[in-house]
Amino acid sequence: MKKKTYSCSLCGKEKVVSPGEAVPECCRQPMTLKLDKCTRPFVAETARNEADDEPCDDGTDTSL
């Protein structure tokens, strides 16, 4: 497994942690996992059985 990058939603600080480590905290709250950018659209016509289906950041902001 590869290392994961977490970011603080308040101050923007980032921290890289190894697999199996606990979620880091910053500004007295858990940091959020920073996801890789999506590289393919999410529509049925482009579905690939062999494609890796890992979570990714589709660029939408749900905090509004």
N, C-alpha and C positions, 0 to 999 in steps of 0.2 A: 504494500500500500504506500501511497505517496503522502507527503506531509500536507497538512491543511492550513490554510490561512484564515485567520479570524480578524474582524475589524470591530472597532468600537463605534456605535451609532452616535455617541455624543461628541467625542473628541477626534475621531478618525484614526486613532492609533491602530497599527496592525501588528499581529503576532503570528508566527509560524510555529505549529506544534507537530510533534511526531504522532503517528497512529497510536491509539490507545491512551493518550494523555487526556485529562479532563478539559472541558471547555474553559478557557481562560476568562478572567474577569477584569474589567476596567471601569473606572468611574462608578464603582459599587454595583455593577450589573454584568451579567454574562455577555461576552462578545458574540457577534453574529458571524456565522460561517460565510466567507467570501467565496461565491461560486464562480466558476469559469463562464465566459461568455458562450452563449449558444451558437453552434456552428451550422445548424440546419433548422429549417422551419418545422413547426409542429402541425403538420397536416397529413392526412391519410395517404395522399398520393406520393409523398416522399418517404414513407416508412420503409425502413430497411431492417430485416431480421438480424443481420450480422452487425448492425451499428450498435455501439455502446450507448446505453440509455441512462447515463448518469445525470444527476440534477445539474441544471445550469441557470445562469442569469439571463432572462429573456429581455431585459432592459426596461421592464415595467416597474414602477415604484408603487408598492401597495401601502406605503405609510401615509399617504395623503388622505 
